[in-house]
Amino acid sequence: MLPQSPSNSIPNCVPNQQLVKILSPHSEFLQICLQHCRRIQAHNLFNEKPKAVLQALSTAKVIHSKSLKIGVGLKGLLGNVIVDLYVKCGNVDFAQKAFSRLEKKDVFAWNSVLSMYLDHGLFATVVQSFVCMWNHGVRPNEFTFAMVLSACSGLQDINYGKQVHCGVFKMGFGFRSFCQGGLIDMYAKCRNLRDARLVFDGALNLDTVSWTTLIAGYVRDGFPMEAVKVFDKMQRVGHVPDQIALVTVINAYVALGRLADARKLFTQIPNPNVVAWNVMISGHAKRGFAEEAISFFLELKKTGLKATRSSLGSVLSAIASLSMLNYGSMVHAQAIKEGLDDNVYVGSALVNMYAKCSKMDAAKQVFNSLGERNIVLWNAMLGGFAQNGLAQEVMEFFSYMKRHGPQPDEFTFTSIFSACASLHYLDFGGQLHTVMIKNKFTSNLFVANALVDMYAKSGALKEARKQFEFMKIHDNVSWNAIIVGYVQEEYNDEAFFMFRRMVSNGVLPDEVSLASIVSACANVKEFKQGQQCHCLLVKVGLDTSTCAGSSLIDMYVKCGVVLAARDVFYSMPYRNVVSINALIAGYTMSHLEEAIHLFQEIQMVGLKPTEVTFAGLLDGCDGAFMLNLGRQIHGQVMKWGFLSSSEMVCVSLLCMYMNSQRFADSETLFSELQYPKGLVVWTALISGYAQQNHHEKALQFYQHMRSDNILPDQATFASVLRACAGMSSLQTGQEVHSLIFHTGFNMDEITCSSLIDMYAKCGDVKGSLQVFHEMPRRNSVISWNSMIVGLAKNGYAEEALEIFKQMEQQSIIPDEVTFLGVLSACSHAGRVSEGRKVFDLMVNNYKLQPRVDHLGCMVDILGRWGFLNEAEEFINKLGCKADPMLWSTLLGACRKHGDEVRGKRAANKLMELKPQSSSSYVLLSGLYAESENWSGADSLRREMKLKGVKKLPGYSWIEPGRDVQGRGAVRSTAEKQPEKNPLTLWLNGGPGCSSIGGGAFTELGPFYPSGDGRGLRKNPMSWNKASNLLFVESPAGVGWSYSNTSSDYNYGDASTGLYIPQLAMALLDHNAKSSGFKFNIKGVAIGNPLLKLDRDVPATYEYFWSHGMISDEIGITIMSECDFEDYTFASPHNESHSCNEAISTANQVVGNYMNNYN
């Protein structure tokens, strides 16, 4: 029996006897041939015709020949069968000839040739044949319309497709499943999902193909969330998805970043084919999960399925992102084994992989081995040279390509522009831009977007904006390029403006634009605006994607809402190292134990920490108290191999040791680095010393760096100039200035600002002004601030005020630092009226909230120049917001002008706010002393004792005329009760010496206090092995010596002219060796040992102040502005900006004329 045509609706027809005689020997074989052809065509796996197909074709020719010999010809069913057989065998020529000789061409014959044209991608021929069929009066059936609709899909001809849609309904096929499926497919592939959905929703009987077609349409057009919703509905109504549907939905999950759901769905496929494996490999590779992509590829190999070029290309992309050369070589070997190494797509992926692994020689070999070299391959080579910083090779290869390769396309230029952006080759990029304009390439959207991206990534935002505005069409890539550029350069207001403009233009934000605008919110700590962006991400279904999720975590962390960041993190279905690093960065600010827990967790789930992970953890180890943890992390860094490969991690380690003041460890780490030390590492060491005020060391390492022929950059110059300023080393600063000029950094505004600051702090105001006036541009407020503050601190108040006026005239918006400098200038110049105006300008015109230091300046202006009543009223208006520092400033002014009554009121206010602080008593005591009110001073001391207020150690209350009695009392008490009050050898070298500082614990005795201040621990580094320590509190700075025949002792400090610890050692050595006379030392005491930071650290500064080493202004600021209760050694000491400024000034002033440690 003859096989029927694919329509399955050919009427039975009884052939005559001759036909039966012709067909009977071949009928069974003919049926087998048709079945083979259909199966082969359905799978489409073979490039060459198998033997069965050739036999079927031969049989068809025999039947055709015999029918012609006996005169039957191509009539009726026989003609249709022969045409159909030729079609199924893929012989277009014979099929067309047989079709043309048909006596009668019915719809079944037309359908056969239409299907043949459709299978061969001849979509236009399908439409032409359909028109011809229609004109010949042959009525199409539902299968005809389905094929014509598929041809319209292939042609992307939605207009003709709509005409066919009308024909479908006119012919009554509107509710036939074949036609409905064809219509859905046509509208979906023509990017008209609205009409596709209308047809879909109106269909009565949807098959699996129709469901899959709509899902695929949504995925293809970038609506993965809608695709998932359709899939969920498909399952709810009972349709069982086939492998094609499942693979399509996996693609949707990948697009949404829901890789966990993608993997779960993948496991539901019983025997996934290579297409399904490819989707998983490429999906993970594209989403940045390179290790998972490699893992899927290795699993694919185990199944025995043959890898395709898509499999190899995707896994090579993942390998390239990790620069894993060993895996890349393995895949290269497999490509050779599979015979795909000469495939241009695989070759391009190999070139990219070797380029990312910095093996450009291997990339060249692959390039040269390929016979076919398309533009993609040439572009891959160009990109490889650019990525490896081989700028000259980029230019040479581009020139070679123009001579021997294909014509550059838009992707060629995008690669070159991308290289220019990475290498900051703006000059060459600008030249190419000119070429693009001449050749009218700039009208191409790809090229135009690449230009915007190049300018934006190079920081040339004006040029980027100009190119953007020149473009007539903007897509998501255009908007993303300009928005990302603004965010990276922290032009956040511009980023917000462009984002709003993008939305108002009807462009739907995608993951990149939303993630970028969330980053802008993070930059400016706009919590509410960040929340709005979060809501928008939820609305479009992108809130749980890895990219957007990581940006949200970063935003919440920077806004200080760590709990919200944690909620986002745990709501993400799949968390990669990027999102984990973002949360670790948040935890290190205040929840370091949580960061450590998270670090352990990522290892437990099989993820590998990155250099960013370790950098984040090390940032949290700030200060001496975190040193032990920092060293443990150092061990982990070595374990994971980052010490020898990551400059970022090494810099973080250097900073950690510097902030912990472990300078020897920093230098050891620096010297042991196994790779050539780059500029970043040198700058980290120099900057660390400069920030810790070890200016001489900073300059020493700067000289070492220069001897290695490494040129400084902006950050290096800033640190070196800070060191010059700290040492008041004008000559060195001038030498650095000369190098800045020769390296072109004199055009850089930040570097010029550092120069201005250096000259000002070295007292060379003329040099500061010269740098300021020679700057090519002064667009940043920083340079203006440096000049104003420098002039004000050097007493050039009038000049500072003049610079401020110029700043206003040039429309530079002042900030808090500007007004602080201007107010300080007004105070020094006695410009009280001007100070009032400036303060009013700051608050009312510029809407800046005055800080405590601004308020303090205002009180100082009024109080210093005798407007004490106005100063007091100014503070009273603040009410409960009045800071203790303001009352201290007023109290100091009262002392200056002798206003005892007002001074006592200010002191009382200060005592109310800080009842346990001795500063108010000290200030008021000074006021009483200057007024010769000794009874008031005595009364104040009694009150202080009654209230239990402790005077800071380091300051003596011994009054003039009474010091002899005080000294005598010490001696007398010691001699009368030696068992209770042993005479002491007081070891004190000065206010900052080791006997006060940390050296007390490491030099002086066999024991030292434990970390919590309770109990003692053995001191292995002690030079004093003979005596236990008796810690007593003794006033600093008294400086006297005794000698007695019955008891010998020495009581003194640096003012005696001897370094007392050396004397103590000599005395103990004598006692150990002498068999005769021995010094009768009852004990060893330390003046002011460092036992309690909140008490002992401020002692140094009160010593400076009480001994006239620093001004009242600095001393009052430290005593009132610094809250030493939570003080830490590491900068910024857990103190306010104004406190740190005052401490730094005090150290600098004292350091100018004495060594604090001698």
HELIX and SHEET records of a PDB file:
HELIX    1   1 GLN A   17  LEU A   23  1                                   7    
HELIX    2   2 SER A   27  HIS A   43  1                                  17    
HELIX    3   3 LYS A   51  LYS A   69  1                                  19    
HELIX    4   4 GLY A   76  LYS A   88  1                                  13    
HELIX    5   5 VAL A   92  SER A  100  1                                   9    
HELIX    6   6 VAL A  107  ASP A  119  1                                  13    
HELIX    7   7 PHE A  123  ASN A  135  1                                  13    
HELIX    8   8 GLU A  142  LEU A  155  1                                  14    
HELIX    9   9 ILE A  158  LYS A  170  1                                  13    
HELIX   10  10 SER A  177  LYS A  189  1                                  13    
HELIX   11  11 LEU A  193  GLY A  202  1                                  10    
HELIX   12  12 THR A  208  ARG A  220  1                                  13    
HELIX   13  13 PRO A  224  ARG A  236  1                                  13    
HELIX   14  14 GLN A  243  LEU A  256  1                                  14    
HELIX   15  15 LEU A  259  PHE A  266  1                                   8    
HELIX   16  16 VAL A  274  LYS A  286  1                                  13    
HELIX   17  17 ALA A  290  THR A  303  1                                  14    
HELIX   18  18 ARG A  309  LEU A  322  1                                  14    
HELIX   19  19 LEU A  325  GLU A  338  1                                  14    
HELIX   20  20 VAL A  344  LYS A  356  1                                  13    
HELIX   21  21 MET A  360  SER A  369  1                                  10    
HELIX   22  22 ILE A  375  GLN A  387  1                                  13    
HELIX   23  23 ALA A  391  HIS A  404  1                                  14    
HELIX   24  24 GLU A  410  LEU A  423  1                                  14    
HELIX   25  25 LEU A  426  LYS A  438  1                                  13    
HELIX   26  26 LEU A  445  LYS A  457  1                                  13    
HELIX   27  27 LEU A  461  PHE A  470  1                                  10    
HELIX   28  28 ASN A  476  GLN A  488  1                                  13    
HELIX   29  29 ASN A  492  SER A  504  1                                  13    
HELIX   30  30 GLU A  511  VAL A  524  1                                  14    
HELIX   31  31 PHE A  527  LYS A  539  1                                  13    
HELIX   32  32 THR A  546  LYS A  558  1                                  13    
HELIX   33  33 VAL A  562  SER A  571  1                                  10    
HELIX   34  34 VAL A  577  SER A  590  1                                  14    
HELIX   35  35 LEU A  592  MET A  604  1                                  13    
HELIX   36  36 GLU A  611  GLY A  620  1                                  10    
HELIX   37  37 ALA A  624  MET A  626  5                                   3    
HELIX   38  38 LEU A  627  LYS A  639  1                                  13    
HELIX   39  39 GLU A  647  ASN A  659  1                                  13    
HELIX   40  40 PHE A  663  GLU A  672  1                                  10    
HELIX   41  41 LEU A  679  GLN A  691  1                                  13    
HELIX   42  42 HIS A  695  SER A  707  1                                  13    
HELIX   43  43 GLN A  714  MET A  727  1                                  14    
HELIX   44  44 LEU A  730  HIS A  742  1                                  13    
HELIX   45  45 PHE A  745  MET A  747  5                                   3    
HELIX   46  46 GLU A  749  LYS A  761  1                                  13    
HELIX   47  47 VAL A  765  GLU A  774  1                                  10    
HELIX   48  48 VAL A  781  LYS A  793  1                                  13    
HELIX   49  49 ALA A  797  GLN A  809  1                                  13    
HELIX   50  50 GLU A  816  ALA A  829  1                                  14    
HELIX   51  51 VAL A  832  ASP A  840  1                                   9    
HELIX   52  52 LEU A  841  ASN A  845  3                                   5    
HELIX   53  53 VAL A  852  ARG A  864  1                                  13    
HELIX   54  54 LEU A  868  LEU A  878  1                                  11    
HELIX   55  55 GLY A  879  LYS A  881  5                                   3    
HELIX   56  56 PRO A  884  HIS A  897  1                                  14    
HELIX   57  57 GLU A  900  LEU A  913  1                                  14    
HELIX   58  58 SER A  919  GLU A  930  1                                  12    
HELIX   59  59 TRP A  934  LYS A  947  1                                  14    
HELIX   60  60 ASP A  963  LYS A  976  1                                  14    
HELIX   61  61 GLY A  999  GLU A 1003  1                                   5    
HELIX   62  62 ALA A 1054  THR A 1056  5                                   3    
HELIX   63  63 ILE A 1060  LYS A 1073  1                                  14    
HELIX   64  64 LEU A 1093  SER A 1106  1                                  14    
HELIX   65  65 ASP A 1112  GLU A 1121  1                                  10    
HELIX   66  66 PHE A 1124  ASP A 1126  5                                   3    
HELIX   67  67 HIS A 1137  GLY A 1151  1                                  15    
SHEET    1   A 2 THR A 984  LEU A 987  0                                        
SHEET    2   A 2 GLY A1083  ILE A1086  1                                        
SHEET    1   B 2 PHE A1007  PRO A1009  0                                        
SHEET    2   B 2 LEU A1016  LYS A1018 -1                                        
END                                                                             
